[in-house]
Amino acid sequence: MAEIKVPELAESISEGTIAQWLKQPGDFVEQGEYLLELETDKVNVELTAEQSGVLKQVLKEAGDIVQVGETIGMIDENGQGSAGGGAEEPKQEAKAPETAPSAEQAKQTPPNEAPKTDYIQQTEAAEDKKSARTIASPAARKLAREKGISLESVPSADPFGRLRKHDVENYNGSENQQAAPAKPAQSAQQPAAQQQDNPAKPVERIKMSRRRQTIANRLVEVQQTSAMLTTFNEVDMTAVMDLRKRRKDRFFEEHDVRLGFMSFFTKAVVAALKKFPLVNSEIQGSELVLKKFYDIGIAVSAQEGLVVPVVRDADRKSFAEIEGEITGLAKKARDNKLALSDLQGGTFTITNGGVFGSLLSTPILNGPQVGILGMHKIQVRPVAIDNEKMENRPMMYIALSYDHRVIDGKEAVGFLVAVKELLEDPESLLLEG
């Protein structure tokens, strides 16, 4: 027998959730053939068989959380399998006599045992039908069957509603006991579960994906562990838009990729990071790590939540290379084909809420990074050119959220002003690069 174990996935990933088994017990699998899909914090990974044989046993089901190195199934290298999982049928045949005893077995059963056996079977069937959602320990279920008590009527002292043996032992069958203090305690712990019984207030319960849970936990963690502040500025996008309008057709002909705004912002951010290196750092214990490379994360909205693929060595890439890489990463994110290597090691993040119409926001840090730049919607507004002249200009608010433990207000404002000035004079980006 060969064990199927959860392999090492990445340095920052220690567990995952089984999304689905692609093979069933009894199926024959070839070495290298896909066995199951594992959902991790960042991407979904398909695990392959390390040897050929029959999938003999599945130890973890879909939805179970598994740790790296944990055994989740067994493969019989000498077994003969089938496509329909026929290995399970002998178990069903072995159980058949329990539900349909033969006449020979009925004669051998003592008369005084038959009523008890029939009663237990009837009680089990009724209980399974009435209390399919009741959570109870095996000892509690056994005692309830012996006493002829419905588990639905037994109050639980457990804050999560699980029934235990002592709950059944203490139950005296009175209706008043169901209104004992144990029930309000349970209601306090699970108010939503109680409210869904109201047909006039319909609700739908959807299990959060592992990725969405991880996003939620990390966003809360960042806010609790960093001294996060946000500073704002606005950029006159006239020069960038004029340059893009003049060059976009030729740019596309030469590079087969469209000239967007993200390459301008990426170049401006890299130039500003070189002037303000603290924004390109992170805290590791009692040390401050200043990074001399520029791997810029670009936040992308995918079906299951926000992901941040990374443009590596953005300081060494041309506008066309940056645009091409961002386009490719965004497509992989939408198709759920991002690899772990696409998401790891960013030093700074850019997020663009403007594509959804956001006019202003305070982006949350992408830990352990200490800075994130938020782009917003370009909106034409009247701008004072001097004391006497006003013009309508395409303006964009930009926001820098930063960790005040590392970056002081002076550096944060200076960084944002540098980005603003570079974007308002886009030709200077070539000199800075």
C-alpha positions in Angstrom: 0.0 0.0 0.0 1.2 3.5 -0.9 0.1 6.5 1.0 -1.3 9.6 -0.7 0.1 12.6 1.2 -0.4 16.4 0.9 2.9 17.6 -0.6 4.9 20.7 0.3 3.1 23.5 -1.6 4.9 26.7 -0.7 6.7 28.2 2.2 3.7 30.2 3.4 1.1 27.4 2.9 0.7 24.8 5.6 -2.8 23.5 4.9 -5.6 23.3 2.3 -9.1 22.2 1.7 -10.0 19.2 -0.5 -12.2 20.7 -3.2 -13.0 17.4 -4.9 -11.7 14.0 -5.6 -11.2 13.3 -9.3 -11.0 9.6 -8.7 -13.2 7.3 -6.6 -12.3 4.2 -4.5 -11.8 1.3 -6.7 -10.6 3.3 -9.7 -7.3 2.5 -11.3 -4.9 5.4 -11.6 -1.8 5.8 -13.6 1.3 7.5 -12.2 1.1 11.2 -12.9 -2.7 11.1 -13.3 -4.8 13.7 -11.4 -6.3 12.4 -8.1 -7.9 15.4 -6.5 -8.1 19.2 -6.4 -6.8 21.0 -3.4 -7.9 24.5 -2.6 -5.3 26.6 -0.8 -5.2 30.1 0.5 -4.0 31.4 -2.9 -4.6 29.0 -5.7 -6.2 25.6 -6.5 -3.7 22.8 -6.9 -4.3 19.4 -8.6 -2.5 16.6 -6.9 -1.2 13.7 -9.0 -0.6 10.0 -8.2 3.1 9.2 -7.5 2.6 5.5 -8.5 0.1 3.5 -10.5 -2.5 1.3 -8.8 -6.0 1.1 -7.4 -7.3 4.0 -5.2 -8.1 1.7 -2.3 -9.2 4.1 0.4 -10.1 7.8 0.8 -9.3 9.1 4.3 -10.4 12.7 3.8 -13.6 13.8 2.0 -14.3 16.9 0.0 -14.5 19.9 2.3 -12.1 18.5 4.8 -9.1 20.7 5.9 -5.8 18.8 5.5 -2.3 19.6 6.6 0.9 19.4 4.5 2.4 15.9 5.0 -1.0 14.4 6.1 -2.1 11.1 4.6 -5.4 11.5 2.8 -5.7 8.2 0.9 -4.2 4.9 0.0 -3.2 3.3 -3.3 -2.9 -0.5 -3.8 0.0 -0.8 -6.2 -0.9 -4.5 -6.9 -4.7 -4.0 -7.1 -7.0 -4.4 -10.1 -9.5 -1.5 -10.4 -12.6 -0.5 -12.3 -14.1 2.7 -13.5 -17.1 2.5 -11.2 -15.5 2.0 -7.9 -16.6 -1.6 -7.6 -14.4 -2.2 -4.6 -17.1 -0.8 -2.4 -19.8 -3.3 -3.3 -18.7 -6.1 -1.0 -19.3 -3.9 1.9 -22.9 -3.3 0.9 -23.5 -7.0 0.5 -22.0 -7.6 3.9 -24.4 -5.1 5.4 -27.5 -6.4 3.6 -28.3 -9.2 6.2 -28.6 -6.5 9.0 -31.5 -4.8 7.3 -33.1 -7.9 5.8 -32.4 -11.0 8.0 -33.1 -14.4 6.5 -35.7 -16.8 7.8 -32.8 -19.1 9.1 -31.4 -16.2 11.1 -34.8 -15.2 12.5 -35.3 -18.8 13.9 -31.9 -18.6 15.7 -32.7 -15.2 17.3 -34.1 -15.7 20.9 -37.8 -14.5 21.2 -37.0 -12.0 23.9 -34.3 -10.3 21.7 -36.5 -9.7 18.7 -38.8 -7.0 20.1 -35.7 -5.1 21.4 -33.9 -5.3 18.1 -37.0 -4.2 16.2 -37.6 -1.3 18.6 -34.0 -0.1 18.2 -34.1 -0.3 14.4 -37.4 1.6 14.4 -36.1 4.2 16.8 -33.0 4.7 14.8 -35.0 5.2 11.6 -37.3 7.6 13.2 -34.5 9.5 14.8 -32.5 9.7 11.6 -35.6 11.1 9.8 -36.6 13.6 12.5 -33.1 14.8 13.7 -30.9 14.7 10.7 -29.5 18.0 11.7 -29.0 17.3 15.4 -25.4 17.1 16.4 -24.9 14.5 19.1 -22.1 12.2 20.4 -22.5 8.4 19.8 -23.0 7.9 23.5 -25.8 10.4 23.6 -27.5 8.8 20.6 -27.3 5.4 22.1 -28.7 6.5 25.5 -31.5 8.4 23.7 -32.5 5.3 21.8 -32.5 3.2 25.0 -34.7 5.7 26.8 -37.0 6.3 23.8 -36.2 10.1 23.8 -36.2 12.2 20.6 -32.9 14.1 20.3 -34.8 17.2 19.0 -36.4 17.7 22.4 -33.2 17.5 24.4 -31.7 20.9 25.3 -27.9 21.2 25.0 -25.5 22.9 27.5 -22.9 23.1 24.8 -22.6 26.6 23.3 -22.3 25.1 19.8 -25.4 23.0 20.3 -23.8 19.5 20.4 -25.6 17.0 22.6 -23.6 14.9 25.0 -24.5 11.9 27.2 -25.1 14.0 30.3 -27.6 16.1 28.4 -29.7 13.0 27.8 -29.2 11.8 31.3 -30.4 15.1 32.8 -33.5 15.3 30.5 -36.7 14.6 32.3 -39.1 15.0 29.4 -40.7 18.3 30.6 -41.4 21.0 28.1 -40.2 23.6 30.6 -36.8 22.2 30.5 -36.4 23.1 26.9 -36.7 26.7 27.9 -33.9 26.3 30.4 -31.0 28.7 30.5 -29.1 26.4 28.1 -31.2 27.4 25.2 -30.7 31.2 25.5 -27.0 30.6 25.7 -27.1 28.7 22.5 -29.2 31.4 20.9 -26.6 34.0 21.9 -23.9 32.0 20.2 -25.8 31.3 17.1 -28.3 34.1 16.5 -28.3 33.7 12.7 -29.2 30.1 12.8 -32.3 30.9 14.9 -33.4 33.7 12.6 -33.5 31.6 9.5 -36.6 29.8 10.7 -38.7 32.9 9.9 -40.3 32.2 6.4 -41.0 35.9 6.0 -37.3 36.7 6.2 -35.7 34.2 3.8 -31.9 33.8 3.8 -29.4 31.9 1.8 -26.3 30.4 3.4 -23.2 30.1 1.3 -20.1 28.5 2.6 -17.1 30.8 2.2 -14.4 29.5 0.0 -11.0 29.0 1.6 -9.6 31.8 -0.4 -12.3 34.2 0.8 -11.8 33.1 4.4 -8.0 33.7 4.1 -8.6 37.2 2.5 -10.9 38.1 5.4 -8.5 36.9 8.0 -5.5 38.6 6.6 -7.2 41.9 6.1 -8.3 41.9 9.7 -4.8 40.7 10.8 -3.1 43.6 8.9 -5.4 46.2 10.6 -4.7 44.7 14.0 -0.9 44.3 13.7 0.0 47.5 11.7 -0.2 51.2 12.4 -2.0 51.9 9.1 -2.6 55.4 7.8 -3.6 56.8 4.4 -2.5 60.0 2.7 -4.1 61.4 -0.5 -3.2 63.5 -3.5 -4.6 64.1 -6.9 -3.1 63.8 -10.4 -3.8 65.7 -13.5 -3.9 63.0 -16.1 -3.9 65.3 -19.1 -0.3 64.6 -20.1 -0.6 60.8 -19.8 -3.9 60.7 -21.7 -2.5 62.9 -24.5 0.6 60.8 -24.8 -1.4 57.6 -24.7 -3.8 58.9 -27.4 -0.9 59.8 -29.7 1.1 56.6 -29.2 -1.4 53.8 -28.5 -2.0 52.7 -32.2 1.7 52.6 -33.0 2.4 51.0 -29.7 -0.1 48.2 -30.4 1.4 47.6 -33.9 4.9 47.3 -32.6 4.3 45.3 -29.4 0.9 43.6 -30.0 -0.3 44.8 -26.6 -2.4 47.9 -25.7 -0.9 50.8 -23.9 -2.9 51.3 -20.7 -2.4 53.3 -17.5 -0.9 50.6 -15.4 2.5 50.7 -17.0 2.7 54.5 -16.3 1.8 54.0 -12.7 4.1 51.0 -12.3 7.0 53.0 -13.7 6.2 56.0 -11.5 5.9 53.8 -8.4 9.3 52.2 -9.1 11.0 55.6 -9.5 9.4 56.9 -6.3 10.4 53.7 -4.4 14.0 54.4 -5.4 13.8 57.9 -3.8 12.0 56.6 -0.7 13.4 53.1 0.0 11.5 52.7 3.3 8.3 52.3 1.3 9.9 49.2 -0.3 10.6 47.4 3.0 9.1 45.1 5.5 9.5 44.3 9.2 11.0 40.9 10.2 11.1 40.6 14.0 13.2 43.4 15.3 14.8 44.1 11.9 13.8 46.3 9.0 14.5 44.7 5.7 15.1 47.2 2.9 14.5 45.5 -0.5 16.8 46.5 -3.4 14.5 44.9 -6.0 11.2 46.0 -7.3 8.5 43.2 -7.6 5.3 45.1 -8.0 2.0 43.4 -7.1 -1.0 44.3 -9.2 -4.3 43.6 -7.5 -6.7 41.8 -9.8 -10.4 40.9 -9.2 -11.0 37.2 -9.7 -14.2 35.2 -9.3 -13.4 34.0 -5.8 -11.9 37.3 -4.5 -9.0 39.7 -4.9 -5.6 38.2 -5.9 -2.3 40.0 -6.3 0.0 38.6 -9.0 3.5 40.0 -9.1 5.3 41.7 -12.0 9.0 40.7 -11.3 11.8 43.2 -11.7 9.5 45.9 -12.9 12.4 48.4 -12.9 14.1 46.4 -15.7 11.0 46.1 -17.9 9.8 48.3 -20.7 6.3 49.7 -20.9 5.4 47.0 -23.4 6.8 44.2 -21.2 4.9 45.5 -18.1 1.6 45.8 -20.1 2.0 42.4 -21.6 2.8 40.8 -18.2 -0.2 42.5 -16.5 -2.5 41.4 -19.3 -1.3 37.8 -19.0 -1.5 37.6 -15.2 -5.0 39.1 -15.3 -6.2 36.4 -17.8 -4.6 33.7 -15.6 -6.4 35.1 -12.6 -9.8 35.1 -14.4 -9.2 31.5 -15.6 -8.1 30.4 -12.1 -4.7 29.3 -13.5 -2.3 31.4 -11.4 0.6 29.5 -10.0 1.9 30.0 -6.5 5.0 31.6 -8.0 2.9 34.3 -9.6 1.6 35.4 -6.2 4.7 35.3 -3.9 7.3 37.9 -3.0 5.8 41.2 -4.0 7.5 44.3 -2.4 4.8 46.9 -3.1 1.2 46.7 -4.4 -0.9 48.8 -6.8 -4.7 48.5 -6.7 -7.1 50.2 -9.2 -10.6 50.7 -7.8 -11.2 53.2 -10.6 -12.1 50.4 -13.0 -15.2 49.8 -10.9 -16.0 53.5 -10.6 -14.5 54.2 -7.2 -13.7 57.9 -6.7 -11.8 57.6 -3.4 -10.9 54.8 -1.0 -8.4 53.8 1.6 -6.7 50.6 0.4 -5.6 48.0 3.0 -2.0 46.9 3.2 -1.0 43.6 1.6 1.1 42.3 4.5 4.0 42.0 5.1 4.4 45.0 2.7 4.3 48.4 4.3 2.8 50.4 1.4 0.0 50.2 -1.2 -1.1 52.7 -3.8 -4.7 53.1 -4.7 -5.8 54.4 -8.1 -9.3 55.7 -8.7 -11.7 56.9 -11.4 -10.5 59.6 -13.8 -13.1 62.3 -13.6 -13.2 65.7 -15.5 -13.4 68.5 -12.9 -12.8 72.3 -13.0 -9.2 73.0 -11.9 -7.7 76.4 -11.0 -4.7 76.9 -13.4 -3.8 80.2 -11.8 -5.5 83.1 -9.9 -7.6 84.0 -12.9 -8.0 80.9 -15.1 -10.0 77.7 -14.7 -10.0 74.6 -16.9 -11.7 71.3 -17.0 -9.1 68.6 -16.5 -9.2 64.8 -16.2 -8.3 64.3 -12.5 -7.6 61.2 -10.5 -7.4 60.9 -6.7 -4.5 58.6 -5.6 -4.1 57.2 -2.1 -1.1 55.7 -0.3 -1.8 53.5 2.7 1.3 52.9 4.7 2.6 51.3 8.0 3.4 54.2 10.3 5.7 51.9 12.3 8.1 52.1 9.4 7.2 55.2 7.3 6.7 58.7 8.8 4.3 61.1 7.3 7.1 63.1 5.6 8.3 60.0 3.6 4.7 59.0 2.8 3.7 62.4 1.5 7.0 62.8 -0.4 6.5 59.4 -2.1 3.0 60.3 -3.2 4.1 63.7 -4.5 6.9 62.0 -6.5 4.3 59.7 -8.1 2.1 62.7 -8.9 4.9 64.7 -10.5 6.1 61.8 -12.6 2.7 61.1 -14.0 2.0 64.8 -14.8 5.3 64.8 -16.7 5.3 61.3 -18.3 8.4 61.8 -20.5 10.4 62.0 -17.3 9.5 58.4 -16.6 12.0 57.4 -19.4 14.7 59.4 -17.7 13.9 57.9 -14.3 13.8 54.4 -15.7 
